[in-house]
Amino acid sequence: MRLKKLVPLKKKARAAAKTMADYDSRFNKIDQDLALLKAEITVLKWMLGFLVAGMVSLLFKAFTA
């Protein structure tokens, strides 16, 4: 009698563990995507910095000559 009561609990526990593992993998994917976005933003910041420096140097050259 006791074993029959434990079987559904065991199935529920397995289902809960599988669900938690799915959430964990989903969060890991989100973390990877955020790291990729952070790297891309860093590259864009450097590109913008070089553009601004170039424009400032051209403006400086145009108004000092």
C-alpha positions in Angstrom: 0.0 0.0 0.0 2.7 2.5 0.9 4.7 1.9 -2.3 1.6 2.6 -4.4 1.4 6.0 -2.8 5.1 6.8 -3.4 5.0 6.1 -7.1 3.0 9.3 -8.0 5.2 11.4 -5.7 8.3 10.0 -7.4 6.9 11.0 -10.8 6.0 14.5 -9.6 9.5 14.9 -8.2 11.1 13.8 -11.5 8.8 16.3 -13.4 9.7 19.1 -11.0 13.4 18.3 -11.4 13.1 18.3 -15.2 11.3 21.6 -15.1 14.0 23.2 -12.9 16.7 21.9 -15.2 14.9 23.5 -18.2 14.7 26.8 -16.3 18.4 26.6 -15.5 19.4 26.0 -19.2 17.1 28.9 -20.2 18.9 31.2 -17.7 22.3 30.1 -19.0 21.2 30.9 -22.5 20.1 34.4 -21.4 23.4 34.9 -19.7 25.3 34.0 -22.8 23.2 36.3 -24.9 23.7 39.2 -22.5 27.5 38.6 -22.6 27.4 38.7 -26.4 25.4 42.0 -26.3 27.9 43.5 -23.8 30.8 42.6 -26.1 29.0 44.2 -29.1 28.2 47.3 -27.2 31.9 47.7 -26.2 32.9 47.5 -29.8 30.3 50.1 -30.8 31.6 52.4 -28.0 35.1 52.2 -29.4 33.8 52.8 -33.0 31.9 55.9 -31.8 34.9 57.2 -29.9 37.1 57.0 -33.0 34.4 58.7 -35.1 34.1 61.6 -32.6 37.8 61.9 -32.4 38.1 62.1 -36.2 35.3 64.7 -36.4 36.9 66.8 -33.7 40.2 66.7 -35.4 38.6 67.7 -38.8 36.7 70.6 -37.1 39.9 71.7 -35.3 41.8 71.6 -38.6 39.1 73.5 -40.5 38.8 76.3 -38.0 42.5 76.7 -37.2 43.8 76.9 -40.8 
